[in-house]
């Protein structure tokens, strides 16, 4: 069921009218998937929502669908809600951002690999150079780590997000975003910042999500205060997350 839902959602995003996507989103019913079945929703958990967050993040010009889904839990008629932090809390906002960051990094990975195997320099594809292969391997590792950290935070009810898991997700996604963006632009060269190439759309949005709802330093400080208060060894702290 999750694959079917994800595929339907991906097709919906791809077919949205650019000028005003909200009537189509309202008609689709996806804006209410987090609501309970009693409230005419699908009662999805955060685990179910994660694949949709990835799909949203993969599209740099997607509207604020994730945030609007969350907002409609407490404001049933909400549309085009770009920031849920004031009403639903910073932890949920950070988790939604981390999930979409993971999706954006996956899109950047695919874009960078495709460019490396088609762009030629010195008579051969740049992806055949060992230095480029090593950079892309690091990019892929960081992308996967960010996804794992974000997925771990997409747990349970949207209204009961773990602040500690949100902290880990936001910190690790932010760290990975810097590495991924840097490598992607290095591989693409000047074309990556040109208006006609979509890479800069992804990396600019990554930067915005990384700063929103508390950056790495803010969440690291929050996590550090908790860790000190627990007086546990490192392994026990990791298990307590």
HURA-V21787 format. One record per residue. RES is the residue in one letter. SS is DSSP state (hx for helix, st for strand, lp for the rest). PHI is phi in whole degrees, -180 to 180 (999 if undefined). PSI is psi as a letter, one per 30 degrees, with the letter a starting at -180 (* if undefined). Layout:
RES,SS,PHI,PSI  RES,SS,PHI,PSI
//
This chain:
X,lp,999,e  X,hx,-65,e  X,hx,-66,e  X,hx,-64,e  X,hx,-62,e  X,hx,-62,e  X,hx,-66,e  X,hx,-64,e  X,hx,-66,e  X,hx,-61,e  X,hx,-64,e  X,hx,-61,e  X,hx,-61,e  X,hx,-68,f  X,lp,-102,g  X,lp,-69,k  X,lp,-68,k  X,lp,-67,e  X,lp,-72,e  X,lp,-145,i  X,lp,-81,f  X,hx,-69,e  X,hx,-58,e  X,hx,-66,e  X,hx,-67,e  X,hx,-64,e  X,hx,-66,e  X,hx,-69,f  X,lp,87,f  X,hx,-67,f  X,hx,-67,f  X,hx,-112,g  X,lp,-68,f  X,lp,-84,f  X,lp,-68,l  X,lp,-70,l  X,hx,-64,f  X,hx,-65,f  X,hx,-102,g  X,lp,66,h  X,lp,-111,a  X,lp,-106,f  X,lp,65,h  X,lp,-69,k  X,lp,-89,l  X,hx,-64,e  X,hx,-58,e  X,hx,-69,f  X,hx,-77,f  X,hx,-55,e  X,hx,-60,e  X,hx,-72,e  X,hx,-64,e  X,hx,-61,e  X,hx,-64,e  X,hx,-65,e  X,hx,-65,f  X,lp,-70,f  X,lp,-113,j  X,lp,-64,f  X,lp,-111,g  X,lp,-68,k  X,lp,-71,l  X,lp,-79,i  X,hx,-72,e  X,hx,-59,e  X,hx,-65,e  X,hx,-69,e  X,hx,-56,e  X,hx,-67,e  X,hx,-62,e  X,lp,-71,f  X,lp,-67,e  X,lp,-113,f  X,lp,-128,i  X,lp,-55,f  X,lp,-102,g  X,lp,-63,k  X,lp,-141,k  X,lp,57,h  X,lp,-95,j  X,lp,-83,f  X,lp,-145,j  X,lp,-94,f  X,hx,-57,e  X,hx,-61,e  X,hx,-103,e  X,hx,-112,f  X,lp,101,l  X,hx,-69,e  X,hx,-62,e  X,hx,-64,e  X,hx,-60,e  X,hx,-67,e  X,hx,-64,e  X,hx,-62,e  X,hx,-65,e  X,hx,-62,e  X,hx,-64,e  X,hx,-72,e  X,hx,-62,e  X,hx,-61,e  X,hx,-66,e  X,hx,-64,e  X,hx,-67,e  X,hx,-65,e  X,hx,-65,e  X,hx,-64,e  X,hx,-59,e  X,hx,-62,e  X,hx,-64,e  X,hx,-71,e  X,hx,-62,e  X,hx,-60,e  X,hx,-65,e  X,hx,-67,f  X,hx,-91,f  X,hx,-116,f  X,lp,-78,k  X,st,-108,k  X,st,-144,k  X,lp,54,h  X,lp,85,g  X,st,-151,l  X,st,-63,k  X,hx,-65,f  X,hx,-69,f  X,hx,-90,f  X,lp,-81,k  X,hx,-60,e  X,hx,-63,e  X,hx,-70,e  X,hx,-59,e  X,hx,-66,e  X,hx,-64,e  X,hx,-66,e  X,hx,-63,e  X,hx,-64,e  X,hx,-58,e  X,hx,-64,e  X,hx,-63,e  X,hx,-64,e  X,hx,-62,e  X,hx,-68,e  X,hx,-63,e  X,hx,-62,e  X,hx,-63,e  X,hx,-63,e  X,hx,-66,e  X,hx,-68,e  X,hx,-62,e  X,hx,-63,f  X,hx,-84,f  X,lp,-82,i  X,lp,-133,k  X,lp,81,a  X,lp,-81,k  X,hx,-59,f  X,hx,-90,g  X,hx,-132,h  X,lp,-69,k  X,lp,-74,k  X,hx,-66,e  X,hx,-69,e  X,hx,-67,e  X,hx,-62,e  X,hx,-63,e  X,hx,-62,e  X,hx,-63,e  X,hx,-70,e  X,hx,-63,e  X,hx,-71,e  X,hx,-65,e  X,hx,-65,e  X,hx,-63,e  X,hx,-64,e  X,hx,-61,e  X,hx,-65,e  X,hx,-67,e  X,hx,-61,e  X,hx,-63,e  X,hx,-62,e  X,hx,-68,e  X,hx,-60,e  X,hx,-70,e  X,hx,-65,e  X,hx,-69,e  X,hx,-75,f  X,hx,70,a  X,hx,-64,e  X,hx,-63,f  X,hx,-67,f  X,hx,-107,g  X,lp,-78,l  X,lp,-63,e  X,lp,-82,f  X,lp,-103,k  X,lp,-78,f  X,hx,-57,e  X,hx,-64,f  X,hx,-65,e  X,hx,-68,e  X,hx,-71,e  X,hx,-66,e  X,hx,-70,e  X,hx,-58,e  X,hx,-61,e  X,hx,-65,e  X,hx,-64,e  X,hx,-63,e  X,hx,-86,f  X,lp,-74,k  X,lp,60,h  X,lp,93,k  X,lp,-83,a  X,hx,-59,e  X,hx,-65,e  X,hx,-62,e  X,hx,-72,e  X,hx,-65,e  X,hx,-65,e  X,hx,-62,e  X,hx,-68,e  X,hx,-65,e  X,hx,-61,e  X,hx,-64,e  X,hx,-61,e  X,hx,-66,e  X,hx,-69,f  X,hx,-82,f  X,lp,53,h  X,lp,-116,l  X,lp,-73,l  X,hx,-59,e  X,hx,-63,e  X,hx,-65,e  X,hx,-63,e  X,hx,-62,e  X,hx,-68,f  X,hx,-78,f  X,lp,-61,*
//
